[in-house]
């Protein structure tokens, strides 16, 4: 069974999330759909991004490997490509 999500556009999210969309667009060139869907909540996107950037015992490469494995388990071709590129 496949589930379809409507990905919100910048003008459909709160002002705080619009600012995050702008920052993401400037830094990586776009807003990934996963992040955009978090923006349905007023707090989830900022919280998720803060957790992603939190201090950890893992190296950057190790975190990318975890992201790659999760992408494979989720069968997300886009994420697999993005995280594979990051590891190179």
PDB file of N, CA, C and O in Angstrom, chain B, residues numbered from 101:
ATOM      1  N   UNK B 101       0.844  -1.175   0.000  1.00  0.00           N
ATOM      2  CA  UNK B 101       0.000   0.000   0.000  1.00  0.00           C
ATOM      3  C   UNK B 101       0.889   1.238   0.000  1.00  0.00           C
ATOM      4  O   UNK B 101       1.783   1.374   0.835  1.00  0.00           O
ATOM      5  N   UNK B 102       0.641   2.108  -0.917  1.00  0.00           N
ATOM      6  CA  UNK B 102       1.437   3.326  -1.046  1.00  0.00           C
ATOM      7  C   UNK B 102       0.674   4.516  -0.479  1.00  0.00           C
ATOM      8  O   UNK B 102      -0.520   4.681  -0.728  1.00  0.00           O
ATOM      9  N   UNK B 103       1.372   5.332   0.277  1.00  0.00           N
ATOM     10  CA  UNK B 103       0.776   6.534   0.854  1.00  0.00           C
ATOM     11  C   UNK B 103       1.364   7.746   0.163  1.00  0.00           C
ATOM     12  O   UNK B 103       2.576   7.829  -0.033  1.00  0.00           O
ATOM     13  N   UNK B 104       0.522   8.673  -0.201  1.00  0.00           N
ATOM     14  CA  UNK B 104       0.971   9.903  -0.848  1.00  0.00           C
ATOM     15  C   UNK B 104       0.812  11.063   0.114  1.00  0.00           C
ATOM     16  O   UNK B 104      -0.228  11.213   0.755  1.00  0.00           O
ATOM     17  N   UNK B 105       1.846  11.882   0.209  1.00  0.00           N
ATOM     18  CA  UNK B 105       1.808  13.068   1.043  1.00  0.00           C
ATOM     19  C   UNK B 105       1.840  14.297   0.162  1.00  0.00           C
ATOM     20  O   UNK B 105       2.587  14.352  -0.814  1.00  0.00           O
ATOM     21  N   UNK B 106       1.042  15.269   0.503  1.00  0.00           N
ATOM     22  CA  UNK B 106       1.106  16.554  -0.179  1.00  0.00           C
ATOM     23  C   UNK B 106       2.203  17.369   0.493  1.00  0.00           C
ATOM     24  O   UNK B 106       2.125  17.658   1.688  1.00  0.00           O
ATOM     25  N   UNK B 107       3.203  17.733  -0.259  1.00  0.00           N
ATOM     26  CA  UNK B 107       4.332  18.478   0.275  1.00  0.00           C
ATOM     27  C   UNK B 107       3.975  19.958   0.269  1.00  0.00           C
ATOM     28  O   UNK B 107       3.644  20.517  -0.777  1.00  0.00           O
ATOM     29  N   UNK B 108       4.042  20.598   1.447  1.00  0.00           N
ATOM     30  CA  UNK B 108       3.650  22.003   1.504  1.00  0.00           C
ATOM     31  C   UNK B 108       4.652  22.919   0.794  1.00  0.00           C
ATOM     32  O   UNK B 108       5.859  22.675   0.800  1.00  0.00           O
ATOM     33  N   UNK B 109       4.130  23.947   0.202  1.00  0.00           N
ATOM     34  CA  UNK B 109       4.954  24.990  -0.409  1.00  0.00           C
ATOM     35  C   UNK B 109       5.306  26.010   0.666  1.00  0.00           C
ATOM     36  O   UNK B 109       4.715  26.007   1.746  1.00  0.00           O
ATOM     37  N   UNK B 110       6.253  26.870   0.376  1.00  0.00           N
ATOM     38  CA  UNK B 110       6.713  27.878   1.329  1.00  0.00           C
ATOM     39  C   UNK B 110       5.555  28.711   1.871  1.00  0.00           C
ATOM     40  O   UNK B 110       5.487  28.973   3.072  1.00  0.00           O
ATOM     41  N   UNK B 111       4.649  29.126   0.995  1.00  0.00           N
ATOM     42  CA  UNK B 111       3.546  30.006   1.414  1.00  0.00           C
ATOM     43  C   UNK B 111       2.470  29.287   2.235  1.00  0.00           C
ATOM     44  O   UNK B 111       1.527  29.924   2.704  1.00  0.00           O
ATOM     45  N   UNK B 112       2.603  27.966   2.413  1.00  0.00           N
ATOM     46  CA  UNK B 112       1.626  27.190   3.174  1.00  0.00           C
ATOM     47  C   UNK B 112       2.080  26.864   4.596  1.00  0.00           C
ATOM     48  O   UNK B 112       1.373  26.178   5.334  1.00  0.00           O
ATOM     49  N   UNK B 113       3.256  27.353   4.976  1.00  0.00           N
ATOM     50  CA  UNK B 113       3.786  27.044   6.303  1.00  0.00           C
ATOM     51  C   UNK B 113       3.925  28.329   7.113  1.00  0.00           C
ATOM     52  O   UNK B 113       3.812  29.430   6.573  1.00  0.00           O
ATOM     53  N   UNK B 114       4.172  28.177   8.411  1.00  0.00           N
ATOM     54  CA  UNK B 114       4.294  29.329   9.299  1.00  0.00           C
ATOM     55  C   UNK B 114       5.475  30.214   8.895  1.00  0.00           C
ATOM     56  O   UNK B 114       6.360  29.790   8.152  1.00  0.00           O
ATOM     57  N   UNK B 115       5.471  31.445   9.396  1.00  0.00           N
ATOM     58  CA  UNK B 115       6.572  32.369   9.089  1.00  0.00           C
ATOM     59  C   UNK B 115       7.914  31.824   9.563  1.00  0.00           C
ATOM     60  O   UNK B 115       8.925  31.978   8.878  1.00  0.00           O
ATOM     61  N   UNK B 116       7.929  31.187  10.731  1.00  0.00           N
ATOM     62  CA  UNK B 116       9.177  30.608  11.242  1.00  0.00           C
ATOM     63  C   UNK B 116       9.690  29.529  10.297  1.00  0.00           C
ATOM     64  O   UNK B 116      10.887  29.457  10.020  1.00  0.00           O
ATOM     65  N   UNK B 117       8.785  28.690   9.803  1.00  0.00           N
ATOM     66  CA  UNK B 117       9.195  27.641   8.872  1.00  0.00           C
ATOM     67  C   UNK B 117       9.547  28.214   7.504  1.00  0.00           C
ATOM     68  O   UNK B 117      10.393  27.657   6.805  1.00  0.00           O
ATOM     69  N   UNK B 118       8.920  29.304   7.113  1.00  0.00           N
ATOM     70  CA  UNK B 118       9.309  29.972   5.866  1.00  0.00           C
ATOM     71  C   UNK B 118      10.762  30.430   5.943  1.00  0.00           C
ATOM     72  O   UNK B 118      11.511  30.315   4.973  1.00  0.00           O
ATOM     73  N   UNK B 119      11.153  30.949   7.102  1.00  0.00           N
ATOM     74  CA  UNK B 119      12.543  31.383   7.286  1.00  0.00           C
ATOM     75  C   UNK B 119      13.490  30.192   7.182  1.00  0.00           C
ATOM     76  O   UNK B 119      14.575  30.306   6.611  1.00  0.00           O
ATOM     77  N   UNK B 120      13.082  29.051   7.731  1.00  0.00           N
ATOM     78  CA  UNK B 120      13.910  27.842   7.621  1.00  0.00           C
ATOM     79  C   UNK B 120      13.970  27.381   6.168  1.00  0.00           C
ATOM     80  O   UNK B 120      15.032  26.981   5.690  1.00  0.00           O
ATOM     81  N   UNK B 121      12.849  27.433   5.465  1.00  0.00           N
ATOM     82  CA  UNK B 121      12.833  27.091   4.033  1.00  0.00           C
ATOM     83  C   UNK B 121      13.837  27.966   3.291  1.00  0.00           C
ATOM     84  O   UNK B 121      14.591  27.474   2.452  1.00  0.00           O
ATOM     85  N   UNK B 122      13.847  29.261   3.599  1.00  0.00           N
ATOM     86  CA  UNK B 122      14.756  30.194   2.927  1.00  0.00           C
ATOM     87  C   UNK B 122      16.212  29.826   3.200  1.00  0.00           C
ATOM     88  O   UNK B 122      17.048  29.849   2.297  1.00  0.00           O
ATOM     89  N   UNK B 123      16.504  29.489   4.452  1.00  0.00           N
ATOM     90  CA  UNK B 123      17.866  29.104   4.830  1.00  0.00           C
ATOM     91  C   UNK B 123      18.289  27.828   4.113  1.00  0.00           C
ATOM     92  O   UNK B 123      19.403  27.736   3.598  1.00  0.00           O
ATOM     93  N   UNK B 124      17.395  26.847   4.084  1.00  0.00           N
ATOM     94  CA  UNK B 124      17.698  25.592   3.385  1.00  0.00           C
ATOM     95  C   UNK B 124      17.910  25.837   1.896  1.00  0.00           C
ATOM     96  O   UNK B 124      18.832  25.287   1.295  1.00  0.00           O
ATOM     97  N   UNK B 125      17.061  26.655   1.312  1.00  0.00           N
ATOM     98  CA  UNK B 125      17.186  26.951  -0.120  1.00  0.00           C
ATOM     99  C   UNK B 125      18.514  27.612  -0.431  1.00  0.00           C
ATOM    100  O   UNK B 125      19.133  27.316  -1.452  1.00  0.00           O
ATOM    101  N   UNK B 126      18.955  28.502   0.439  1.00  0.00           N
ATOM    102  CA  UNK B 126      20.240  29.170   0.224  1.00  0.00           C
ATOM    103  C   UNK B 126      21.416  28.227   0.437  1.00  0.00           C
ATOM    104  O   UNK B 126      22.411  28.295  -0.285  1.00  0.00           O
ATOM    105  N   UNK B 127      21.302  27.346   1.430  1.00  0.00           N
ATOM    106  CA  UNK B 127      22.448  26.502   1.761  1.00  0.00           C
ATOM    107  C   UNK B 127      22.569  25.252   0.888  1.00  0.00           C
ATOM    108  O   UNK B 127      23.679  24.876   0.510  1.00  0.00           O
ATOM    109  N   UNK B 128      21.451  24.604   0.561  1.00  0.00           N
ATOM    110  CA  UNK B 128      21.548  23.379  -0.258  1.00  0.00           C
ATOM    111  C   UNK B 128      20.833  23.481  -1.601  1.00  0.00           C
ATOM    112  O   UNK B 128      20.877  22.552  -2.408  1.00  0.00           O
ATOM    113  N   UNK B 129      20.180  24.603  -1.832  1.00  0.00           N
ATOM    114  CA  UNK B 129      19.569  24.829  -3.138  1.00  0.00           C
ATOM    115  C   UNK B 129      18.100  24.457  -3.253  1.00  0.00           C
ATOM    116  O   UNK B 129      17.465  24.760  -4.263  1.00  0.00           O
ATOM    117  N   UNK B 130      17.549  23.804  -2.233  1.00  0.00           N
ATOM    118  CA  UNK B 130      16.144  23.407  -2.248  1.00  0.00           C
ATOM    119  C   UNK B 130      15.739  22.959  -0.854  1.00  0.00           C
ATOM    120  O   UNK B 130      16.576  22.882   0.046  1.00  0.00           O
ATOM    121  N   UNK B 131      14.464  22.665  -0.675  1.00  0.00           N
ATOM    122  CA  UNK B 131      13.963  22.134   0.591  1.00  0.00           C
ATOM    123  C   UNK B 131      13.581  20.678   0.361  1.00  0.00           C
ATOM    124  O   UNK B 131      12.616  20.407  -0.353  1.00  0.00           O
ATOM    125  N   UNK B 132      14.320  19.729   0.951  1.00  0.00           N
ATOM    126  CA  UNK B 132      13.962  18.317   0.776  1.00  0.00           C
ATOM    127  C   UNK B 132      12.526  18.054   1.266  1.00  0.00           C
ATOM    128  O   UNK B 132      12.070  18.662   2.235  1.00  0.00           O
ATOM    129  N   UNK B 133      11.840  17.157   0.593  1.00  0.00           N
ATOM    130  CA  UNK B 133      10.448  16.860   0.929  1.00  0.00           C
ATOM    131  C   UNK B 133      10.271  16.413   2.377  1.00  0.00           C
ATOM    132  O   UNK B 133       9.270  16.755   3.006  1.00  0.00           O
ATOM    133  N   UNK B 134      11.219  15.659   2.910  1.00  0.00           N
ATOM    134  CA  UNK B 134      11.126  15.236   4.303  1.00  0.00           C
ATOM    135  C   UNK B 134      11.051  16.456   5.208  1.00  0.00           C
ATOM    136  O   UNK B 134      10.211  16.518   6.106  1.00  0.00           O
ATOM    137  N   UNK B 135      11.927  17.423   4.974  1.00  0.00           N
ATOM    138  CA  UNK B 135      11.935  18.637   5.788  1.00  0.00           C
ATOM    139  C   UNK B 135      10.646  19.420   5.594  1.00  0.00           C
ATOM    140  O   UNK B 135      10.057  19.909   6.558  1.00  0.00           O
ATOM    141  N   UNK B 136      10.213  19.536   4.353  1.00  0.00           N
ATOM    142  CA  UNK B 136       8.990  20.297   4.075  1.00  0.00           C
ATOM    143  C   UNK B 136       7.797  19.699   4.801  1.00  0.00           C
ATOM    144  O   UNK B 136       6.951  20.435   5.310  1.00  0.00           O
ATOM    145  N   UNK B 137       7.718  18.384   4.856  1.00  0.00           N
ATOM    146  CA  UNK B 137       6.595  17.759   5.549  1.00  0.00           C
ATOM    147  C   UNK B 137       6.630  18.007   7.049  1.00  0.00           C
ATOM    148  O   UNK B 137       5.579  18.104   7.681  1.00  0.00           O
ATOM    149  N   UNK B 138       7.818  18.112   7.625  1.00  0.00           N
ATOM    150  CA  UNK B 138       7.915  18.487   9.037  1.00  0.00           C
ATOM    151  C   UNK B 138       7.332  19.875   9.269  1.00  0.00           C
ATOM    152  O   UNK B 138       6.889  20.185  10.374  1.00  0.00           O
ATOM    153  N   UNK B 139       7.330  20.703   8.243  1.00  0.00           N
ATOM    154  CA  UNK B 139       6.871  22.087   8.381  1.00  0.00           C
ATOM    155  C   UNK B 139       5.361  22.202   8.552  1.00  0.00           C
ATOM    156  O   UNK B 139       4.860  23.298   8.806  1.00  0.00           O
ATOM    157  N   UNK B 140       4.625  21.108   8.421  1.00  0.00           N
ATOM    158  CA  UNK B 140       3.202  21.157   8.764  1.00  0.00           C
ATOM    159  C   UNK B 140       3.027  21.520  10.239  1.00  0.00           C
ATOM    160  O   UNK B 140       2.022  22.113  10.629  1.00  0.00           O
ATOM    161  N   UNK B 141       4.012  21.157  11.043  1.00  0.00           N
ATOM    162  CA  UNK B 141       4.017  21.501  12.465  1.00  0.00           C
ATOM    163  C   UNK B 141       4.799  22.802  12.645  1.00  0.00           C
ATOM    164  O   UNK B 141       5.776  23.050  11.939  1.00  0.00           O
ATOM    165  N   UNK B 142       4.368  23.618  13.582  1.00  0.00           N
ATOM    166  CA  UNK B 142       5.089  24.866  13.829  1.00  0.00           C
ATOM    167  C   UNK B 142       6.454  24.632  14.467  1.00  0.00           C
ATOM    168  O   UNK B 142       7.334  25.487  14.365  1.00  0.00           O
ATOM    169  N   UNK B 143       6.645  23.488  15.126  1.00  0.00           N
ATOM    170  CA  UNK B 143       7.888  23.249  15.850  1.00  0.00           C
ATOM    171  C   UNK B 143       8.722  22.079  15.348  1.00  0.00           C
ATOM    172  O   UNK B 143       9.922  22.027  15.617  1.00  0.00           O
ATOM    173  N   UNK B 144       8.135  21.163  14.643  1.00  0.00           N
ATOM    174  CA  UNK B 144       8.827  19.918  14.296  1.00  0.00           C
ATOM    175  C   UNK B 144      10.044  20.135  13.405  1.00  0.00           C
ATOM    176  O   UNK B 144      11.069  19.487  13.611  1.00  0.00           O
ATOM    177  N   UNK B 145       9.961  21.020  12.429  1.00  0.00           N
ATOM    178  CA  UNK B 145      11.083  21.207  11.508  1.00  0.00           C
ATOM    179  C   UNK B 145      12.309  21.734  12.250  1.00  0.00           C
ATOM    180  O   UNK B 145      13.401  21.182  12.106  1.00  0.00           O
ATOM    181  N   UNK B 146      12.145  22.776  13.028  1.00  0.00           N
ATOM    182  CA  UNK B 146      13.277  23.336  13.773  1.00  0.00           C
ATOM    183  C   UNK B 146      13.838  22.316  14.756  1.00  0.00           C
ATOM    184  O   UNK B 146      15.053  22.205  14.922  1.00  0.00           O
ATOM    185  N   UNK B 147      12.954  21.576  15.403  1.00  0.00           N
ATOM    186  CA  UNK B 147      13.394  20.562  16.368  1.00  0.00           C
ATOM    187  C   UNK B 147      14.166  19.448  15.670  1.00  0.00           C
ATOM    188  O   UNK B 147      15.203  19.006  16.163  1.00  0.00           O
ATOM    189  N   UNK B 148      13.667  18.998  14.532  1.00  0.00           N
ATOM    190  CA  UNK B 148      14.345  17.942  13.778  1.00  0.00           C
ATOM    191  C   UNK B 148      15.722  18.402  13.320  1.00  0.00           C
ATOM    192  O   UNK B 148      16.701  17.667  13.455  1.00  0.00           O
ATOM    193  N   UNK B 149      15.802  19.607  12.782  1.00  0.00           N
ATOM    194  CA  UNK B 149      17.089  20.118  12.310  1.00  0.00           C
ATOM    195  C   UNK B 149      18.074  20.305  13.457  1.00  0.00           C
ATOM    196  O   UNK B 149      19.271  20.064  13.298  1.00  0.00           O
ATOM    197  N   UNK B 150      17.573  20.732  14.611  1.00  0.00           N
ATOM    198  CA  UNK B 150      18.440  20.869  15.785  1.00  0.00           C
ATOM    199  C   UNK B 150      18.970  19.500  16.221  1.00  0.00           C
ATOM    200  O   UNK B 150      20.139  19.366  16.580  1.00  0.00           O
ATOM    201  N   UNK B 151      18.108  18.498  16.186  1.00  0.00           N
ATOM    202  CA  UNK B 151      18.537  17.147  16.563  1.00  0.00           C
ATOM    203  C   UNK B 151      19.567  16.612  15.575  1.00  0.00           C
ATOM    204  O   UNK B 151      20.516  15.937  15.973  1.00  0.00           O
ATOM    205  N   UNK B 152      19.387  16.908  14.301  1.00  0.00           N
ATOM    206  CA  UNK B 152      20.346  16.458  13.293  1.00  0.00           C
ATOM    207  C   UNK B 152      21.719  17.077  13.519  1.00  0.00           C
ATOM    208  O   UNK B 152      22.744  16.442  13.273  1.00  0.00           O
ATOM    209  N   UNK B 153      21.730  18.311  13.986  1.00  0.00           N
ATOM    210  CA  UNK B 153      22.988  19.000  14.196  1.00  0.00           C
ATOM    211  C   UNK B 153      23.557  18.867  15.599  1.00  0.00           C
ATOM    212  O   UNK B 153      24.595  19.452  15.907  1.00  0.00           O
ATOM    213  N   UNK B 154      22.887  18.103  16.448  1.00  0.00           N
ATOM    214  CA  UNK B 154      23.317  17.963  17.842  1.00  0.00           C
ATOM    215  C   UNK B 154      24.647  17.216  17.925  1.00  0.00           C
ATOM    216  O   UNK B 154      24.991  16.420  17.052  1.00  0.00           O
ATOM    217  N   UNK B 155      25.375  17.494  18.990  1.00  0.00           N
ATOM    218  CA  UNK B 155      26.650  16.835  19.228  1.00  0.00           C
ATOM    219  C   UNK B 155      26.423  15.335  19.418  1.00  0.00           C
ATOM    220  O   UNK B 155      25.471  14.914  20.076  1.00  0.00           O
ATOM    221  N   UNK B 156      27.303  14.554  18.835  1.00  0.00           N
ATOM    222  CA  UNK B 156      27.198  13.108  18.897  1.00  0.00           C
ATOM    223  C   UNK B 156      28.588  12.502  18.922  1.00  0.00           C
ATOM    224  O   UNK B 156      29.566  13.171  18.588  1.00  0.00           O
ATOM    225  N   UNK B 157      28.681  11.268  19.308  1.00  0.00           N
ATOM    226  CA  UNK B 157      29.972  10.578  19.292  1.00  0.00           C
ATOM    227  C   UNK B 157      30.313  10.058  17.897  1.00  0.00           C
ATOM    228  O   UNK B 157      31.434   9.608  17.658  1.00  0.00           O
ATOM    229  N   UNK B 158      29.360  10.117  16.985  1.00  0.00           N
ATOM    230  CA  UNK B 158      29.595   9.657  15.619  1.00  0.00           C
ATOM    231  C   UNK B 158      30.322  10.727  14.813  1.00  0.00           C
ATOM    232  O   UNK B 158      30.097  11.923  15.000  1.00  0.00           O
ATOM    233  N   UNK B 159      31.181  10.288  13.929  1.00  0.00           N
ATOM    234  CA  UNK B 159      31.818  11.220  13.000  1.00  0.00           C
ATOM    235  C   UNK B 159      30.808  11.600  11.922  1.00  0.00           C
ATOM    236  O   UNK B 159      29.757  10.972  11.799  1.00  0.00           O
ATOM    237  N   UNK B 160      31.124  12.611  11.156  1.00  0.00           N
ATOM    238  CA  UNK B 160      30.252  12.998  10.049  1.00  0.00           C
ATOM    239  C   UNK B 160      30.051  11.859   9.068  1.00  0.00           C
ATOM    240  O   UNK B 160      28.942  11.639   8.580  1.00  0.00           O
ATOM    241  N   UNK B 161      31.133  11.129   8.775  1.00  0.00           N
ATOM    242  CA  UNK B 161      31.046  10.005   7.848  1.00  0.00           C
ATOM    243  C   UNK B 161      30.140   8.905   8.416  1.00  0.00           C
ATOM    244  O   UNK B 161      29.339   8.319   7.688  1.00  0.00           O
ATOM    245  N   UNK B 162      30.268   8.634   9.699  1.00  0.00           N
ATOM    246  CA  UNK B 162      29.427   7.612  10.329  1.00  0.00           C
ATOM    247  C   UNK B 162      27.954   8.011  10.297  1.00  0.00           C
ATOM    248  O   UNK B 162      27.086   7.168  10.072  1.00  0.00           O
ATOM    249  N   UNK B 163      27.674   9.277  10.520  1.00  0.00           N
ATOM    250  CA  UNK B 163      26.276   9.744  10.452  1.00  0.00           C
ATOM    251  C   UNK B 163      25.726   9.580   9.040  1.00  0.00           C
ATOM    252  O   UNK B 163      24.566   9.205   8.871  1.00  0.00           O
ATOM    253  N   UNK B 164      26.538   9.852   8.030  1.00  0.00           N
ATOM    254  CA  UNK B 164      26.094   9.671   6.644  1.00  0.00           C
ATOM    255  C   UNK B 164      25.842   8.198   6.340  1.00  0.00           C
ATOM    256  O   UNK B 164      24.914   7.867   5.602  1.00  0.00           O
ATOM    257  N   UNK B 165      26.653   7.320   6.899  1.00  0.00           N
ATOM    258  CA  UNK B 165      26.441   5.877   6.700  1.00  0.00           C
ATOM    259  C   UNK B 165      25.106   5.461   7.308  1.00  0.00           C
ATOM    260  O   UNK B 165      24.361   4.693   6.700  1.00  0.00           O
ATOM    261  N   UNK B 166      24.799   5.963   8.502  1.00  0.00           N
ATOM    262  CA  UNK B 166      23.506   5.664   9.120  1.00  0.00           C
ATOM    263  C   UNK B 166      22.385   6.188   8.225  1.00  0.00           C
ATOM    264  O   UNK B 166      21.405   5.483   7.982  1.00  0.00           O
ATOM    265  N   UNK B 167      22.522   7.417   7.735  1.00  0.00           N
ATOM    266  CA  UNK B 167      21.512   7.990   6.833  1.00  0.00           C
ATOM    267  C   UNK B 167      21.350   7.139   5.576  1.00  0.00           C
ATOM    268  O   UNK B 167      20.235   6.935   5.097  1.00  0.00           O
ATOM    269  N   UNK B 168      22.452   6.651   5.051  1.00  0.00           N
ATOM    270  CA  UNK B 168      22.409   5.805   3.858  1.00  0.00           C
ATOM    271  C   UNK B 168      21.668   4.503   4.130  1.00  0.00           C
ATOM    272  O   UNK B 168      20.859   4.068   3.310  1.00  0.00           O
ATOM    273  N   UNK B 169      21.934   3.885   5.264  1.00  0.00           N
ATOM    274  CA  UNK B 169      21.255   2.631   5.617  1.00  0.00           C
ATOM    275  C   UNK B 169      19.754   2.873   5.798  1.00  0.00           C
ATOM    276  O   UNK B 169      18.937   2.093   5.310  1.00  0.00           O
ATOM    277  N   UNK B 170      19.398   3.932   6.487  1.00  0.00           N
ATOM    278  CA  UNK B 170      17.974   4.247   6.675  1.00  0.00           C
ATOM    279  C   UNK B 170      17.311   4.499   5.323  1.00  0.00           C
ATOM    280  O   UNK B 170      16.180   4.070   5.094  1.00  0.00           O
ATOM    281  N   UNK B 171      18.009   5.188   4.433  1.00  0.00           N
ATOM    282  CA  UNK B 171      17.465   5.438   3.093  1.00  0.00           C
ATOM    283  C   UNK B 171      17.230   4.138   2.344  1.00  0.00           C
ATOM    284  O   UNK B 171      16.245   3.994   1.620  1.00  0.00           O
ATOM    285  N   UNK B 172      18.147   3.193   2.526  1.00  0.00           N
ATOM    286  CA  UNK B 172      17.990   1.901   1.863  1.00  0.00           C
ATOM    287  C   UNK B 172      16.806   1.140   2.440  1.00  0.00           C
ATOM    288  O   UNK B 172      16.016   0.565   1.691  1.00  0.00           O
ATOM    289  N   UNK B 173      16.673   1.131   3.762  1.00  0.00           N
ATOM    290  CA  UNK B 173      15.551   0.441   4.406  1.00  0.00           C
ATOM    291  C   UNK B 173      14.231   1.068   3.959  1.00  0.00           C
ATOM    292  O   UNK B 173      13.248   0.359   3.742  1.00  0.00           O
ATOM    293  N   UNK B 174      14.207   2.393   3.820  1.00  0.00           N
ATOM    294  CA  UNK B 174      12.997   3.107   3.397  1.00  0.00           C
ATOM    295  C   UNK B 174      12.789   3.078   1.888  1.00  0.00           C
ATOM    296  O   UNK B 174      11.794   3.604   1.390  1.00  0.00           O
ATOM    297  N   UNK B 175      13.707   2.475   1.167  1.00  0.00           N
ATOM    298  CA  UNK B 175      13.696   2.429  -0.304  1.00  0.00           C
ATOM    299  C   UNK B 175      13.447   3.805  -0.922  1.00  0.00           C
ATOM    300  O   UNK B 175      12.625   3.967  -1.824  1.00  0.00           O
ATOM    301  N   UNK B 176      14.180   4.779  -0.411  1.00  0.00           N
ATOM    302  CA  UNK B 176      14.074   6.141  -0.943  1.00  0.00           C
ATOM    303  C   UNK B 176      15.236   6.383  -1.909  1.00  0.00           C
ATOM    304  O   UNK B 176      16.362   6.645  -1.486  1.00  0.00           O
ATOM    305  N   UNK B 177      14.953   6.294  -3.194  1.00  0.00           N
ATOM    306  CA  UNK B 177      15.993   6.448  -4.212  1.00  0.00           C
ATOM    307  C   UNK B 177      16.662   7.818  -4.142  1.00  0.00           C
ATOM    308  O   UNK B 177      17.880   7.933  -4.283  1.00  0.00           O
ATOM    309  N   UNK B 178      15.856   8.852  -3.923  1.00  0.00           N
ATOM    310  CA  UNK B 178      16.401  10.209  -3.814  1.00  0.00           C
ATOM    311  C   UNK B 178      17.397  10.285  -2.656  1.00  0.00           C
ATOM    312  O   UNK B 178      18.508  10.787  -2.822  1.00  0.00           O
ATOM    313  N   UNK B 179      16.997   9.784  -1.483  1.00  0.00           N
ATOM    314  CA  UNK B 179      17.857   9.844  -0.299  1.00  0.00           C
ATOM    315  C   UNK B 179      19.102   8.989  -0.488  1.00  0.00           C
ATOM    316  O   UNK B 179      20.194   9.385  -0.079  1.00  0.00           O
ATOM    317  N   UNK B 180      18.950   7.821  -1.103  1.00  0.00           N
ATOM    318  CA  UNK B 180      20.109   6.972  -1.377  1.00  0.00           C
ATOM    319  C   UNK B 180      21.126   7.716  -2.216  1.00  0.00           C
ATOM    320  O   UNK B 180      22.322   7.689  -1.925  1.00  0.00           O
ATOM    321  N   UNK B 181      20.653   8.382  -3.257  1.00  0.00           N
ATOM    322  CA  UNK B 181      21.561   9.128  -4.136  1.00  0.00           C
ATOM    323  C   UNK B 181      22.227  10.282  -3.379  1.00  0.00           C
ATOM    324  O   UNK B 181      23.433  10.496  -3.504  1.00  0.00           O
ATOM    325  N   UNK B 182      21.449  11.014  -2.603  1.00  0.00           N
ATOM    326  CA  UNK B 182      21.990  12.176  -1.891  1.00  0.00           C
ATOM    327  C   UNK B 182      23.026  11.765  -0.852  1.00  0.00           C
ATOM    328  O   UNK B 182      24.084  12.386  -0.754  1.00  0.00           O
ATOM    329  N   UNK B 183      22.733  10.730  -0.079  1.00  0.00           N
ATOM    330  CA  UNK B 183      23.669  10.313   0.959  1.00  0.00           C
ATOM    331  C   UNK B 183      24.872   9.578   0.392  1.00  0.00           C
ATOM    332  O   UNK B 183      25.957   9.623   0.973  1.00  0.00           O
ATOM    333  N   UNK B 184      24.692   8.899  -0.743  1.00  0.00           N
ATOM    334  CA  UNK B 184      25.850   8.285  -1.419  1.00  0.00           C
ATOM    335  C   UNK B 184      26.793   9.369  -1.913  1.00  0.00           C
ATOM    336  O   UNK B 184      28.011   9.243  -1.786  1.00  0.00           O
ATOM    337  N   UNK B 185      26.243  10.419  -2.469  1.00  0.00           N
ATOM    338  CA  UNK B 185      27.062  11.536  -2.956  1.00  0.00           C
ATOM    339  C   UNK B 185      27.796  12.190  -1.791  1.00  0.00           C
ATOM    340  O   UNK B 185      28.970  12.537  -1.919  1.00  0.00           O
ATOM    341  N   UNK B 186      27.124  12.360  -0.666  1.00  0.00           N
ATOM    342  CA  UNK B 186      27.749  12.980   0.507  1.00  0.00           C
ATOM    343  C   UNK B 186      28.933  12.156   1.007  1.00  0.00           C
ATOM    344  O   UNK B 186      29.917  12.709   1.498  1.00  0.00           O
ATOM    345  N   UNK B 187      28.837  10.842   0.880  1.00  0.00           N
ATOM    346  CA  UNK B 187      29.916   9.970   1.361  1.00  0.00           C
ATOM    347  C   UNK B 187      31.142   9.998   0.446  1.00  0.00           C
ATOM    348  O   UNK B 187      32.247   9.669   0.877  1.00  0.00           O
ATOM    349  N   UNK B 188      30.950  10.384  -0.793  1.00  0.00           N
ATOM    350  CA  UNK B 188      32.089  10.450  -1.717  1.00  0.00           C
ATOM    351  C   UNK B 188      32.866  11.684  -1.418  1.00  0.00           C
ATOM    352  O   UNK B 188      33.874  11.953  -2.072  1.00  0.00           O
TER     353      UNK B 188
END
